[in-house]
């Protein structure tokens, strides 16, 4: 979707929060030529459109890492256009697209295709991730260097982990020479081959096979060891257990160049939300124990977790309206990412600045992007939101093509009112 040229604009009276510098005050923001031109207590300028945002919060636009779509290959699930609309409605201004498509994004031509298609069709920034291995099969290395030159911002095998340690070592060694960020999902393939939810007493009562938490810890510790040996940069994608988080925390303390992300669902829900076999709550990784959830929240507060993501994985009704063990894991989430994070703020589990940091500044720094900040001269990628607006999540009203959300029917508090990309308004709730 081609964005219109942004006119000069002043957004006045909002509570301005910039996690990049710790700013939190009431200010006016002047936008010119798609960038932040000034940020002051009061800006007077004749002939410039002014939006009164009193009572609202203005912050850097959110950056969502490793979002799945169905384009190319499964457009009935999601397209770049539909995911862009959902993202804009949720205050997300940049999406990193997972290479897990059909065909996979595993060569420079596919990276270029996603970039061009995104510029043409999506309301927000579309940033492709390249595949680590050919066809994401975990054996032959893909052309990481050429894909980086073509515009890939990180490299991943999607939600299929690289189980072979020798292949992972080669990937990290090669990526180190290219200055590329490698992402791997922490799942030990053999331990977790047949599980469908978190292993434990609750899974046993439901009669469902479990995914043991130790399977995640084993893969995290293996990848950290290989990362430390190679000197490469590593993102551990969607961590879900406290034990694995402790391993990341220790590695960071030793100076290992390791990052980690967590999905908003693993911060706001636990294994009990599976309830009476609710397939919308079947996720990958699975929802874990309440102890794990609290440990992950602590990881947000102490800075161990670098990015909170939506875990957006659209699945059509025919893949969810099945017995729990036969249904496909996954949930849509870009439109509810901000609201989910605000629930943590209202529950006094994290501060508003901490929540915004891991959804904007943290991902931007990890990926080396220019966004995630309200500094003068930065791109005017912004979200204006009402932190207290009450609403009920209705899956059928979400803008994603697929409607699979565990938040369906949940009472929410806080949502995006306006979203700007390069200073142009791409979403307006009113």
N, C-alpha and C positions, 0 to 999 in steps of 0.2 A: 504494500500500500504506500504510494508515494506521498510523503508528508508535505504539506504546504509550507512555503517560506514563512518563518515565524516573524511576526511583527514585534517591535519593541513593547515591553510589558513590565508593569510593576505589580508584584504581589505584595500586598501590605497587611500589616497587623498580625501575621501568623507567628506562632511559636516556632522559631527556627532551631532545628537540631542538626548539627553537623558532627557525626561521630569521629570524623577524621581529625578534628582539633578540639573536640569536647565542648563546642559552642552550644549553648542552650539559652536563648533569650528571645524577646519579641522584637522583630526587625522587619524592614522592607527589603525586598529583593528586586533588583533591576535586571531584566534580561534583554540583551541586544545581540543581534547576529548569531542567535543560537547558543550564546554563552552567558554566564553570570558576569554582569558588568559592574555591579556594586551590591554591597550588603551592609546596610546602615540602619540606624534607629529610625530615621525618617528620611525618605527620598522625595524631593520635590522636582518634578520635571514636567513641563507643559507638553501637551499634545501626545502623551503616551497613555495607552489604555491601562487602567488600574483595576485590579481584582482585590476586593476586600476579603481577606482570609482570617478575619478576627475569630478567635475561638478554635481555630484549626491548627494543625501541625504541618510544617513544611520541612521536608528532609530529602536527602539524595534519593533518586530512584533506585529501586531494588534490583539486584543482579542475581539471577537464578541460574545455578550451575548444573549442567547435564540434564536438560529437559528432553524427554522423549516426545516425538511426534509420530505421525504415520506417514509423513511425506519425506522421501518417495516410498511407494510400495504398498501403503495401507492407509490411504487418504480417508477411508471411512472412519478411522479412529480419530484422526486429528490432522489438520493441515497447518502450514506456517501462518496462513491468514487467520484461522480460528484460534490458534494458540496465541498469536499476537494480540487479538482482541481480548482474550481472557487475561493475558498478562497486563495489558494496559488498564483493564478494569480492576486489577489487584495492586496497582502501583508499581509493577515490575517494568523496568525500562530496557533491560538487556537480558537476553536468553542465550545460554550456551547450549547448543543443540547436540544431543548425544549422537554418536556415530551409528547407533543401532537402528538401522533402517534397511530397506530392501530396494536396491543394493546398499551395502554398508558404505559409510563415508570413509573410505580407506585409500583414496588416492587424490592427487591435486585437483583433478577434474571435478570430483564430487564435492570437494571443499568449495571450489569456485561456484558450482551449481547452487549450493545452499546459500552462499553469500548473495549471489545475484537474485535468486528467488526470494530471499528474505527482504532485500531492499525493495523489491517490486511489490510484494504482497503483505508484508507484516507491518503493523503499526509501531512496533518497537525494534530495537536493535537485535539482529540475529547474528550470533557468533558461532561458527561451526567448531565442533571438536573432531579431531581426526582419529581414525581407528589405529590402535597399536599394532594389530596383526591383520593380515589379509583375511577378509571376510569375517573378522572377529573370531576366528577359529582357534586362536591361542597357539599357533605354531610358527608360521612365517611372518617375519617382521614387515610391517607396512613402510611406505616411503615417508617417514616422519619428517625428515628435513625438507623435502619438497612440499609437503602439506603445510608445514610451518610457514614457508615462503608464500604459499597461496592464501594464508590467513587463518589457519587453525590456531586456536588460542590454548588448547591443551589436547592431550591424547589419552584415549580411554578404550577399553574393550567392552564398553557398555556395562550391563549387569552380569556379563559372563566373565568371571575372574580368570586370570592367567594362572592356571594351576601348576604348570611346569616351572620349577624354580630356575632352571637353566635359561629358559626363554625369558623369564622376567629379568634375570640378571643381564642378558643381552639387550633387552629393551632399555633398561635404566642406563647401561653403559653408553649405548648409542644416543639416547636422549640427552645425556650429560653433554656430549659434544655438540649437540644442536641447540643447547639452552632451552630445551622443551620440558614442560611440566607433564609428568606421567600420572595418570589416575588409575587406581585398581579397586574393584569392589572386594571387601574383605570377607570372602566366603571360602572355606576349605571344601573343595568339591566333593571329596569322598565322605566326609562327616555329614555334609548337608545335602546329600543327593536326593533324599526322599522326604525330607521334612516339609511341613506346611505351616507351622506356627512355632512359637517359642517353646522349646522343650521345658517341661516342668509339670507340676501337679495339675495345673489347669488344663494343659493339653491332654494329660492322662485321663482326666475326668470327662473330657469331650471325646476321647477315643481317637485323637488325631496324632499323627506322627510329628515328632518335635525336631526343631533346628537348634542344636546345642550352642550356647553362648561361647563355649570354648573354641568352636570352629572359627568364629570371627577373630578371637584373640590369637590363635595360631597363625592365621594369614597376616594379621597386622604385624606380629613380631617378625615373621619371615620377611615381609616387604621392607620393614624398617631396617633389618640387618643388611639386606641387599642395597637399600638406598644409602646406608652409611658407608658400605664398602665401595660403592660407585661414585659417591659424591653428587648424585643426581637430585632433582627436586621431585617429591612424591606427594600426591594428594590421595589420602585414604577416603574413599567415597562412601558416604552414608554410614558412618559408624553407628552402632546401636547398643553397645554394652559398656558398662563401667570398667570392666577389666581391660578391654581393648583401649579405652580412653586413657587409662593409667599408663599403658605402654607408650602411647603417643606423648603423654605429658613427660615421661622420663626421657624419651628420645629428644624432645625439644630442649630439655634441660641440658642434654649433652651437646647440643648444637647441630643436630641432624636437621637437614632441610626438608622437613615433613609438615604437611598440612592435613587437616581433616575437616569433613563436613558431616552434618547430621540433618535428617529431614524434619520438617516441622511436626510431622505426625509422631515421631519418636520423642518429641519434647512435650507433646500435649495429650498423648494417648498411651495406654499400656495394654498388655495382653488381655486384660479383662474386657476391653472394648470389643473383642471378638464376640462376646456375648453368646447369643444363641445361634452360632455358626453364621455370623454376618460376613458375607463374602466381600463387602466393601472394605472390611478391615483386614483382609488378607493382603499383606504387603511383602515386599522384598527389599531389605531385610524385614523379618517379622517384627510386630510389636513385642516389646520385651517386658520385663517385670517393672513394677513401680520403683524398685531400688535402682534399676538401670536408668529409668527416666530421670530420677532426681540427680543421679551422677552426671548425666548429660547436661542437665540445666546448670550444674556447678561448673561444667566445662565451658559453657557459654560465659558465665560470670567471670571466671578466672583467665579467660583468653586462650584456653587450650583449643577450643573449637574455632575455626577460622570462618566457616560459612554455614548458615542455615539455609537449606534448600527446600523446594516444594516436593521433590521426589515425583514430579509430574510424569505419570505413566498411564495414558488413556487406554481404556479397555471397553469395548462395546458390550451391550447388555448380554449378548449370547455367550460371552466369556465369563460373566459374573453370575448369571442366573443358573447356577449349577450347584451340586453338592460342594461343600467347602473345599475338600481335598482335590476336587476336579476343576475348580475355578482357577482363573489366571490371577496371579498377584499383581497389584498395582492400583494406583489412585491418581486422579487428576488433582492439581494443587496450586497452579500458578495464581488463580484468582482468589484463593483463600489463604495464601502464604502470610500476608500482612495481618489479616484478622486473627489467624491462629497465633501469631507471635504476640499480638496485643492481648490475647487471653492470658499469656504468661505475665505480662506487665500488670494487668488488673488483679491477678492472683498474687502479686508481690513476689514472684519467683525470679524475675530479672527486671532491671531498670529499662526505661524506654530507650535510653542511649545505647545500652548493651544490646538490646534487641535489634536496633537499627544498624549497629556496627557490623553484626554478623550477616546482615542481609544486603549491605551496600559497601562500606569501606573495606571490610575483610575480604570479600570476593574480588573487589577491584585490585587490591594490593597483591593478592595471591596470583591473579592472572595478568598483572601488569597493565591494567586498563586505566584510562583517564578519568573514569567516572568515580562514583562513591564519595564525592566531596562537594562542598559548596564554596570552594575557594574561588576568588575572583579570577576569571579566565577559564574556569572549568566548564565542560559542556553542561548546558541547562537541562539535564535529565533529572526531573524532580517529581516528587509525589506530595500532594496536599491531601491530608486525611483527617477525619474526625475520629479521635481515639475512643470516643464514648458512644458513637452511634449504635443503637441496638438493632439487630436484625436476625432473622432465622435463615440458616442455610438451606435452600431448596435445590437439590441436585438438578432438577429439571430446568431451573432458571440460570444455571451456569452457562457461560459462553463457549466452553469447550464442546466439541462434538460429542465426546463421551461424557457420561454423567456419573462415573464411579468415584464417589467421595465418601470416606468414613464420617465426614462432618454432616452428612445429610440429616436434616431435622435438628441440628445442634443450634442452640442459642448463642449468637456471637455478639461481640461488643467492639465496634471500631471497624471502619472500612475506608477505602480510598474515595476521595471526592473528585480530584482532578489529577491527571498524569500528563507530564510534559516530556517530550523527547526532542533534543536540540531546540528547546524553547517553544516548540509547537505543541498545542494541546491535542493529545491523542485519545483522551478519555475525559468526559465530564458527566458526573453522576446526575447533575441537574438538567 
